[in-house]
Amino acid sequence: MKENKTGKLIAASLGPGDPGLITRDAWALLKSDSCWLYPVKKTGADSYALNIVKRAGLNVPDDALALAFPMTHDISILSKYWVEAAHTVLEILHSGRDAVFLVEGDASTYSTFGHLARTVNAIDESVETKVIAGVTSFSAAASCVNKPLTEADDTMAIIPAGYGVKVVEKLLADFDTLVLMKVKPIIEDLLDLIEAKNLLAHSYFIERAGTPEERIVSDVLQLRDTRPHYLSLLVIHNPHREHGEIIRGCGKKKKLSNE
């Protein structure tokens, strides 16, 4: 009897929320006979990623499975859920079927998929994993406000806002554009900094980009005394930054030796 070939674990990046931003590659994968897997923060909860697919008009397969990943930074707790999810994935893959993990945004950018893939490979290193690239939340945010993230020789940094305002202030001196992810915990401190640095006119906020609940705030001081959604970001441009010297052109060609 011929053994089943082990299936692949594939991340389908769905973009930040607008179903129109699902790539053709991701769409084709969703239309295949792969088993859908989607993340939830707890059993029975809605899935942000799955809702993107639903808004795209695709029917959710009856055998689609939810994988629970709680909202915690405690590695000891998360590791337990990653291992549990990995065993669920491996059961599917060892049956010879591919598994597609639904990811909002891009699976290579602040995604659960990397943890899941590493855990699967730690148990069975023969499993092949793959990522279908997608539109990031910050690139979608820039298009929503019709402003470029960078131009010419601009520099850009993308960091979780949780590193704190001292880090943000330091980076403002080194980068033309800062993209701050998940700003909810320190929004008041960030507003204080932006105002003190005279960057209010060069900042904008967006949460749940591309969804029916999308909110864009250009006058960021309106965020005072509010509670932004977990999936929110703040973009700060610093036109006052002093630029260093840029190395341009091609390097000098080395002379070929005749020896």
C-alpha positions in Angstrom: 0.0 0.0 0.0 1.4 3.4 -1.1 1.9 5.8 1.8 0.4 9.3 1.5 2.9 12.1 0.7 3.1 14.6 3.5 1.2 17.8 2.6 2.6 21.4 2.8 1.8 24.0 5.4 1.1 27.3 3.5 0.4 30.7 4.8 -2.2 32.6 2.8 -1.6 36.3 3.4 -5.0 38.1 3.0 -4.1 41.8 3.3 -5.2 44.0 6.2 -9.0 43.8 5.6 -10.1 44.8 2.2 -11.0 41.6 0.3 -9.9 43.3 -2.9 -6.3 43.2 -1.7 -6.2 39.4 -1.6 -3.6 38.4 -4.2 -4.3 36.0 -7.0 -2.0 33.4 -5.5 -3.8 33.5 -2.2 -7.2 33.4 -4.0 -6.1 30.3 -6.0 -5.0 28.6 -2.8 -8.3 29.3 -1.1 -10.1 27.8 -4.0 -8.0 24.6 -3.9 -8.9 21.5 -1.8 -6.4 22.5 0.9 -7.7 22.4 4.5 -8.3 25.9 5.9 -6.9 26.8 9.3 -7.6 30.1 10.9 -6.4 31.8 14.1 -8.7 32.8 17.0 -7.8 34.3 20.3 -10.0 31.7 22.1 -12.3 28.9 21.2 -15.5 30.1 19.7 -14.3 33.6 19.1 -14.5 35.4 15.7 -11.4 35.2 13.4 -10.3 38.5 11.9 -8.6 36.6 9.1 -11.6 34.4 8.4 -13.9 37.4 8.2 -11.7 38.9 5.4 -12.3 35.7 3.4 -16.1 35.8 4.1 -16.3 39.4 2.9 -14.6 38.2 -0.3 -17.6 36.0 -0.9 -15.9 32.7 -0.5 -17.8 29.9 1.3 -16.0 28.5 4.4 -15.4 24.8 4.0 -17.2 22.5 6.4 -13.9 21.1 7.6 -12.2 24.4 8.2 -10.5 24.4 11.6 -9.9 27.1 14.2 -6.5 27.2 16.0 -6.5 29.1 19.3 -3.7 31.5 20.1 -4.5 33.5 23.3 -3.6 37.2 23.5 -0.7 36.9 25.9 3.0 37.5 25.9 3.7 34.7 28.3 5.8 32.3 26.2 5.1 29.3 28.6 1.4 29.7 27.9 1.8 30.4 24.1 4.2 27.4 23.7 1.5 25.0 24.9 -1.0 26.4 22.3 1.6 26.3 19.5 2.4 22.7 20.2 -1.3 21.8 20.3 -1.9 23.6 17.0 1.2 22.0 15.4 -0.2 18.5 16.2 -3.5 19.4 14.6 -1.7 20.7 11.5 0.5 17.6 11.3 -2.5 15.3 11.5 -3.8 17.0 8.3 -0.4 17.0 6.6 0.3 13.4 7.3 -3.0 12.5 5.6 -1.4 13.8 2.4 -3.4 17.1 2.3 -2.1 20.6 2.2 -3.1 23.0 5.0 -3.6 26.7 4.4 -3.2 29.0 7.4 -5.2 32.3 7.0 -3.3 35.4 8.0 -4.4 39.0 8.0 -1.9 41.4 6.5 1.4 39.7 5.4 2.5 36.4 7.0 6.1 37.6 7.1 5.3 40.7 9.1 4.4 40.3 12.8 2.5 37.1 12.2 1.6 34.0 14.2 2.6 31.8 11.2 6.3 31.9 11.9 5.8 30.5 15.4 3.5 27.8 14.1 5.8 26.8 11.2 8.8 26.5 13.5 6.8 24.4 16.0 5.6 22.1 13.2 9.2 21.7 11.9 10.5 21.0 15.4 8.2 18.0 15.6 8.6 16.9 11.9 11.5 18.6 10.1 10.5 17.1 6.8 7.4 19.3 6.5 7.6 21.9 3.8 6.3 25.3 4.6 5.6 28.2 2.3 4.4 31.8 2.5 2.1 33.6 0.0 3.1 37.3 0.3 0.4 39.8 1.0 -0.3 43.5 1.5 0.8 44.9 4.8 -1.4 47.1 7.0 1.0 50.0 6.8 1.2 50.0 3.0 -2.6 49.9 2.9 -2.8 52.7 5.4 -0.6 54.9 3.2 -2.8 54.3 0.2 -5.9 55.1 2.3 -4.6 58.6 3.1 -2.9 59.0 -0.3 0.5 59.7 1.1 3.8 57.9 0.4 5.6 56.2 3.2 8.9 57.0 1.7 10.4 58.9 -1.2 13.8 59.2 -2.8 16.4 58.5 -0.1 14.0 58.5 2.9 14.6 55.9 5.6 11.8 54.1 7.4 11.5 52.0 10.6 8.6 49.7 11.6 8.4 48.9 15.3 5.8 47.8 17.9 4.9 51.0 19.8 5.3 49.0 23.1 9.0 49.8 23.0 8.0 53.1 24.5 8.3 56.8 23.7 12.0 57.0 24.6 12.8 54.6 21.8 10.4 56.4 19.4 12.0 59.7 20.2 15.5 58.3 19.4 14.3 56.7 16.1 12.8 60.0 15.0 16.3 61.4 14.8 17.4 58.5 12.7 14.5 57.8 10.3 12.3 59.9 8.1 9.2 57.8 8.6 8.2 55.7 11.7 5.4 53.2 11.5 4.3 52.3 15.0 2.3 49.1 15.3 -0.3 48.5 18.1 -0.3 51.9 19.6 -3.1 51.4 22.1 -1.1 51.0 25.3 0.9 54.2 25.0 -1.3 56.4 22.7 -1.3 59.4 25.2 2.5 59.4 25.6 2.9 59.2 21.8 0.5 62.2 21.3 2.6 64.2 23.9 5.8 63.4 22.0 4.3 64.2 18.6 3.0 67.5 19.8 6.3 68.4 21.5 8.2 67.6 18.3 5.9 69.7 16.2 4.9 66.7 14.1 1.1 66.8 14.4 0.7 67.9 10.8 2.9 65.0 9.7 1.2 62.1 11.5 -1.8 60.0 10.9 -3.6 57.1 12.6 -5.5 54.2 11.2 -7.2 51.2 12.7 -8.6 48.1 11.0 -7.6 49.3 7.6 -9.8 48.0 4.8 -12.6 46.7 7.0 -16.1 48.2 7.4 -14.9 49.4 10.8 -11.9 51.3 9.3 -11.1 54.5 11.1 -8.6 57.2 9.8 -7.6 60.1 12.0 -5.5 62.9 10.5 -5.9 65.2 13.4 -4.3 62.8 15.8 -5.0 64.9 18.9 -8.6 63.7 18.5 -7.3 60.4 19.9 -7.0 62.0 23.3 -8.9 60.0 26.0 -9.9 57.3 23.5 -9.2 53.6 23.3 -7.8 52.6 19.9 -8.4 49.2 18.6 -5.7 46.6 19.0 -5.1 46.5 15.2 -4.1 50.1 14.9 -1.0 52.0 13.8 0.4 55.4 13.8 2.6 56.8 11.0 4.9 59.7 11.8 6.9 61.6 9.1 9.8 63.7 10.3 10.6 66.4 7.8 13.0 68.1 10.2 15.5 65.2 10.3 19.0 65.9 9.3 20.3 63.5 6.6 23.7 62.1 6.3 25.8 61.7 3.2 24.4 59.2 0.6 26.8 57.0 -1.3 25.7 57.1 -5.0 26.7 55.6 -8.2 28.6 52.4 -8.9 31.6 51.3 -7.0 35.0 51.5 -8.6 35.8 48.6 -10.9 38.7 46.5 -9.9 41.5 46.1 -12.5 41.8 42.6 -13.8 45.2 41.1 -13.3 47.1 39.6 -16.3 49.0 37.3 -14.1 
